[in-house]
Amino acid sequence: MILELNHIYKDYLQGSMVVPVLKDINLHVNEGEYVAIMGPSGSGKTTLMNIIGCLDKPTSGEFLLDSEDILKQKDNELAEVRLKKLGFVFQTFHLLPRQTALDNVALPLIYAGVSKKERRRMAAEALDKVGLSDRMDFIPNQLSGGQKQRVAIARSIVNNPKILLADEPTGALDSKSGHQVMDIFKALNKEGVTVVMITHDQEIAKHARRVVDIFDGEISERGKRRESQ
């Protein structure tokens, strides 16, 4: 079991009023799974993703990531977990506009203390994996939306993370580019990468092997699929 969320609650304070966002979330993900968490806007799915990504902490509950008790970790330890065990793909890419695709992908490796020569090799390998070997020296405004997202995916996997977290990864893309991104996720999952994806799109959710619905801060399972679509 690579991810265990047990009885997770998350509340926010609005003035003196407590607003519950997540209510008794129990979610277990095995290594190598491909899970879609699907829900409408305001359902709590982004809050849940932020907790899984160690960007936020629950109000109460238990969170084990790769057998580590995340809620006992200090901030610097959480930063290390995010660097070494998690890869993030966002709807809006978050690429540095003046850096080449290669330099954008290599960025996490700087924080990991990898040498420049090795950074370039690993970043080039990651870009090749997403089909962008011929775009390594392009800056973001020279790339299409789909290519930018593929650069972002390459950056997310360059450290060989245990879990790839994707928050609405096709939300800013046209249909063709969205399917290309889904094909990459499928290939990465076949290589053993655990994928947890947030989406509101039923068609995108179908690409996962397992779908978890979230509504009003509570989740329900649809069951596992034998093969990703």
N, C-alpha and C positions, 0 to 999 in steps of 0.2 A: 504494500500500500504506500503510494508516494504522497498522497494528500488525504488528510483526515480533518474534517470540520465536524465537531460534535457540539450540539446545543448552542450554536452561535447566535447571539443577540447583538444588535447594534442600535443604539438610541442616539438621537441628537437633541440638543437643547435649543429651543426657540424661545428666547426670553426666559420665563420661568416654567415653560411647558416642555415636557418630555415627549419627543416624537419618535415612536418606534419605526425603524426602517427594515431591519432583519429580525425575523421572529422564529427562533428555535430551528436554525438551519443545520441539517445533518447531511453532509455530502462526503462520500468516500470515492477516491479515484485511484485506480491501480496504475502502476507504471506501464506505459505503452498505450493507454487508452486515448480516445479522441472524443471529447465530450463537448457538446454545445449547451450553453445555458441561455435559454430563450425567454424573453419577456418584453412587455411593452415599456415605453418610457415611464419612469417613476415606479417601476416594479421592485427596485432594489438591486438590479443586476450589476450595475457599475459599482455600487458600494461593496457588493460581494466580491467582485473582481479586485477591487483595491485591497481588500483584506487578504485574498489569496495571494496577491502580488506583494504583500508585506509593505504596502504603502499606507495602510491604515490598520488600526487595531479594533477588535470587537469590544463591546461593552462587557460581555461575559461569554464564557464558553471555552472550548479546547480546540487548538489548532496545531496539528502535527504536519510538518513538511519534511519528507524524506527522513522520518523518524525523529526529527528535532522539534522540541516544544517551542514554537515560534513566540508564544506570548511571554516567555521568560528571557527572550533575547533583548539585548540593549540596542540602541540605535546603530552603533557602528557594526554590531554583529548582523543586524538586519540588512544593512548596506552590503555586507559580504555575501549574505544569502541571495540578495537580488542580483548581485554581480555574477555569482558562480552557478546558481541553480535555476535562475528564471530568465526567460527571454520575453520581451514585451513588443507587441505589434499594436499600434493605435490607428484609429480612423484617419488621423491627420498627419501621419508620417513622422513628424518631428525630426526632419533632416536639417543639418546646418547648411544654409543657403550658399555659402562661399566655399564649401569643401566639396571635393570630388566624391563620387560614389564610393571609391576605395577608402578614402579618408573617413567618410561617415561610418562605413562598416567597421573600420579599424578602431573607432573611438572607444568602445568598451575595453579593448585590449590594452589601451594606455593605462586605464585605471587598474587593470589586472597586473600591470608591471611587465608586460611582454615586450621584448626587444623590437626595435623598428623593423628590422628585416623579417622577423617572424610575424609581426603584425601584418605586414604587407602580404606575406604568403598566405596567412590564414584568411585575411579579408578577400583576397583574390579567389581563394577556394570557395568561400561562402557565396560570392557573387556568381561564380560559375555554377554553383548548385541551383541558383534561382534563374539561370539563363541570361545573365548580364555580363558575360566576359568581355563583350565588345562595348560596354558602357562604363568601364571602370574610371575613366578620366573625365567623365561628364559631370557637370554640377547639376543640382536639382532642377533649375529652370530650363535645362536642356532635355529633360526627361518627361515622359507622359505620366499621368497619374498612376497607371498600373506599374510602370517602371519604378516610380518613386516608392510604391508600396513594396515592390520586390527588393529594393535596396534596404528598406526598413526591415524586411524579413531576414535578409542576409545579416544585417547588424544584430538581429535578435538571436541568431543561431551561431554567431561566430565564436562564442564562448562554450559551445556545446552544452546548453542548459538542459536540466532534467525536465523542465516543463516550459512549454511555449504558451504564453497567455496572449490572446488576441481579442481586443475590444472593438467590435464592429469593424473588422478589417476590410470589408468591402463597401462600407457605407459611403465612401467618397468616389467610388469607381463605377465605370460603365459595366454593363453586363459581361462583355467579353473579358475585360480585365479582371472582374470579380471571379470568373470561372478559372482564369489562369492562377490567381492567388489560391483558390480552393484546391487546384491540382497540386500546387507546391505543398500545401499543408498535408494533403493526402500522402504525397511522396515522403515527406519528413516523418509522418506518423508511421509509415511502413518501415522506415529506418530505425524506429524505436523511440522517437521523440513523443512525449506525452503532450497532447494539445488540449487546452481548455479555451473555448471560444465563446464570447458573448455576442449575441445577435438578436435582432427583433424580426429577422427575415426567415420565414418558414423554409424557403428554397435553399438558403444558405445552411440552415440547421440540418437539412437532410444529408449534407455531406459528412456529418459526424457519425460515429458509430453508436452514440448514445446521446439522447436529448433529455435535458432536465428543464422543466418549466419553472419559472419564478413569477409569482403574481402577488402583489401586496405584501412583499417581504417573506413569503413562504414558498417552498419548493415542492415539486412533485415529479416523480420519474415517469417517463413514457416507456422505459424498457430499453434493452440493448439491441443493436442491430448486428447481424452476423458480419456484414461487410459494409464499409462506407460506400455510399452511392457513387 
